[in-house]
Amino acid sequence: MYYLAKGQSQPIVVAETLQKPNGLAGTADGKYLFVADIKADKTYRFDINKNGSLSNQQLFVDKGSDGLTLDERGNVYITGSKGVTIFNKQGKKTGLIAIPEPWTANVCFGGKKKNILFITASKAVYTMQMDVQGSTKNASKQR
């Protein structure tokens, strides 16, 4: 995984141990970055340093993903088979948004109030009005 600092032309490696990083999202306070490693079937949390580098890689959950997002409370929404799994800040599973398809690929919050969850799946896009808003630092899917 690479980071390109503002004003620089050369990216720097910020995580070498990931097999196939895919979904990522930063916390609203800018302190942490969650990265899903779809090949390893794991999601990690990194500290974001002031210079943009990452440190303190920690296993968040034993579940990889194609995409992920965060809500304003720090819950992490991870895509995968049969829906979107929700984990709290500590990595405890708190819910599943079941989707009647074999695979969900990406997830994000949108709408005027950022309280509509958009889920892309194998054959359709699903929307769901939520009681929470999305985090303001969500990042798009990276490959």
N, C-alpha and C positions, 0 to 999 in steps of 0.2 A: 504494500500500500504506500502511496506517495503523497507528499504535500508540496504544493507550489506556493511559496511565500509571495506576498504582494511585492511587485517590482522586480522579482527574480525571473530568470529564464530557465533555470535548471531545477527540477523537482528533487526533493530529498526523500529517501526511504524512511518511513516512520513505523513500519511494522513488517518484519521479514518472516515471521513464523506462520502467518496465515496461509492456508492452502488455496482458497478461492474466495476472497472477501467479496461481498456483494452488497447487501443492504447496510446502510449506515444512517445514524441520526445523532445529533449533538443535543445535550441538555440546554435548556433556555438560559441558564446561568453561564454557559460556555466552559464548564469545568470538566465535563465527561463526554466521551464519544463511544457510542455503542456500535459494534461492527459484527455483522453476521458472516460467518464463514460457512457457506453452503456445502462445500465439499467435506469439511470436518464435522458438520452437523453440530456446530457450537456457535454461541454468541458471546462476545467478549466486551468488557468495559475497559476503556483506557482513560487515564487522566490526560487532559489537554494542557500542555505547558504554555507559558506566556509567549514563547517564540513559535508556537504552532506545532511543535513536536509532540509526540505521544510518549507516555511512560506508564508504568504500573499496570501492565496488561493483566486483567483478572477474568477468569471464566465467570460469565453471568448466568448462562443456562446451557444445558446440554441439548440445544436445539438450534440448528442452522436455519437459514432463511434465504429467500430470494429478495425480500424487502422487509423493512420495519419502520416504525414511527413511534413517537412519544406523545403523551398527553401532558397537560399542564400540571398534573399531580406526580409526574415522573414514571407513570406506568409505561411499559414497553409492549407494543403490539407487533407480533412476529407472524409472518405468513408461513404457509406450509400446506400439508395435506388436510383437506376437508374444512379449512377455515383459518381464522386468525386467533392465535393464542395470546392471552393478555397475562403479563407478569408485573408484579409490583416492583418497587425500587430494589428490594432485597432479592429478587429473582424467584419469588414464590408465585406459582401459577394461580391466578385469581379468576380466570374465565376463558371461555372459548366462544367465539362468534362463528357458529357453524354455517358453512356455505355448501349448498347441494352440488358440489363439483369436486373432482379429485384433487385439485390444486389451486391455491391462491398464490399469486405472484408478487403483488405490490399492494401497499396500503399507505394512505395519507389522509390528513385532515384538510378540509377545505370549506368553502362557503363563506358568507359575510362574517359570521361569528366564529369561524374555524371549528364548528361543532358537528360537521357532517363528515363521517368516515367514508372514504372511497376505497373500495377493494376491487382489484382486478383479479380475475380468475381465469380458468381455462377457456370458457366460452362467453363470459359476460362481465360487466362491471356492476358492482353492487354498491348501494349507498345506504347509510344508516345514520339517523340523527342521534347524537350522543348527548349525555348529560355533562360531558367535559369538553374542553377545547384542546386543540392540538398545541404542542409546544411551538414556540416561535423559531426554534433553531433546527427544524427538520431539514435533512439533506436529501437530495434525490439519490436514486439508485446508482451505484458505481460498478463498473466492471473493469 
